[in-house]
Amino acid sequence: MPITESIPWTIALLILLSAVWIVLVSWKNGISPMPASRTVRAAVAGEVNRIPGYANILEAGSGWGTLGLEVIRRCPGKRLTGIENSSIPLWFSQLFAVVCTRFLPVKGERERLRGKIIFRRGDMYKSSFGDADIVLCYLFPGAMERLAPKLRQELPPGAAVISVCFALPDKQPVRIITCPDRLRTKVYVYSF
């Protein structure tokens, strides 16, 4: 078989293997990586901007990187570290960050983003939250329940947690924003 005929089969096999890998990791995690809608990303960025000045943001379970990148684009003076344990979404978010910080058509925006965002492989349940001024979460109820004691124990006083869709158990939010999207997605804001 000539090489030109084997390329489509190779691409199809890579796509299939990637999909199987995502399904297996999603099964292990209890949820698949889900990108936030544009409306939700704007609402989260608006809440991040309510916190004045410089801030270290930690995104627990950063998935495809869309939420983190949008927040950093809209929130000058902030720095974000995304933690993800699923390889394929992590690679995509890392590639997306490189493209945005090096090849965006708006030169000033490239410089503004450079050095402000990093996505790394890690386990959010084992990562330290001690330096986080803001924690972003778009997880699921079981993960929020498991993460809640760690947040209470490690977050510095005055830190904020902004959670998309799912509330922290046994913690009263400071604000609940209902997004004007089709799903009426809720964003929960907590202060520690």
N, C-alpha and C positions, 0 to 999 in steps of 0.2 A: 504494500500500500504506500503510495507516495506521501511525503510529509504533509503536503497541503490538504490531503484527505483526512489525515489523522488529527489535525489541529482541532476541528470541531468536536471530535470525540474526546480529546484530552480536556478541552474546556468544559464539556458536558460532565465529564467524570469529576473534575475539580469542583464544579458547582454542586454536584450531588454529594460529594464527600464533605464539602463545607456545610451543606444543609443538614446532613446526618450529624456532624460534629456539633452544630448549634443546637439541634434537638437533644442530643445526649447531655450537653452541659446545661441546657434549660431544664431538663428532667432532674438533674442533680441539684440545681439551684431552686427549683420549685416554680420558676417563671422564666419566660424568654425575654431577651432584651427588647424593649419597646420604645421607639422614639416618641418624644413628646410632640404634640401638635404646635404649630406656630403660635397660636393663641396662648397656650399654656406656657410656652417658653417666654413669651412677652410678659405674662403675669409674674412668673418667677423672677425674671430680670428686674421688673418693677419693684418687687419686694427686696431684692438684693440692693437695689439703688437707694432704698429707704435707710440703709445702714451707711452712715457717712464715712468718708475717708478710705484708707487702705484696709483691705481685709483678705485673709487667707480663707479660701473656700475649698472644702473637701466634698467631692461628689461621690457618695457611696453607691457603687453599682452604676458606673457611668455609661454602660452599654455602648451605643453607636457614637456617642460624643456630641449629639446634636444639642442637648440641653446645655452642657458645659460651654460649648463654643458660642452659643447664642448669648449666654449670660456674660461671658468675657467680652464679646463684641459690644454689648449694650452697657456695660458697667466699668467705666474707666477707674483705674486705681485698685482693681481687684486682681487677685491671682488665684487660679484654680488648679487643683490636683484631682484628677478623676481616677478612681480605683475600680478596676474591672477584673473579674476572674475568667471570663470567657474569651478565648484567644481571638476568634474571628472578629467579633465586634470591637475588641481592643485594637487589633491591627487596623481596622477601618477607621476608628476614631483617631489613632495616631497618624495615619495617612491624611485624614481630613484636616487635622491640626497643622501638619506640615504644609499642605496645599494652602490653607488659609493664611498662615504666617509668612509664606514665601511668595505666593503667586497671586494673591488677590489683586484685582485691577486697581484698587484704590491704594496708592502707595502709603499714605499716612496711616491707614488702618492696618496695613501689614506690620509697620513698625510698632504700632500701639499694642498689637496682639503678641508680638514676638517676646518670648520669655515669660508670658503671663499664663500659659496653659500647658499642662503636661498630663498625659494619660499613662498610667502604669498598671502593670499586672499586680494584683494583690487580692487578699481576702479582707473584706471590710470588717469582718468580725475579729480579725487579728491586727488590723491597722490601728495606729494611734490617732486619736481625735484631739489630743492635748493642745495642738497648735492651731486648731480650726476656729476661726471667728464665725464662720457660717458652714453648715452642713446641708447639702442638697440631697434629697432622696426621692427616687421614683421607683419604689420597691413594691412589696405586696404585704398583706397583714402579718404573715408569719415572720418575715424579715424585720418588719418594724417592731414586732414584739421582742424578737431576739436582740435587736440593736438598742432598744430603749435603755436597758440597764447600763450598757457600755457608754451611751451618750451621757446619762446622768452622772456616771462615775468620772468620765474623762474630760468633758467639755469645760473650758474655763468659764468663770462667771461672765455673763453678758453675751455669751455665744447664742447664735440663732440657728434653728433647724427649720428648713423649708421643705415640706413634703408634698409631693404631688399624689393625689388620689387617696392616700391612706394615712390615717391619723396615728399618732403615737399613743399607745395604751397608757391609761392612768396619768395623762398630762393634758392640761387645759391649754388649747391654743390661744395665742394673743389675738390672732385674726384668722378668719377663714374667708378665702376669696373664692367666689364661684365664677369660673371663666365663662365667657359668652360663646363657647364652642357648642357643637352639636350634642356632646355628652354632658354638658354643664359640669365639667371637671372641677373638683375642689382642690385648692392649694391651702395647706395648713401651715401657719407660721407660729413657731414656738420660741420662747426666750428662756435661757437657762441661767 
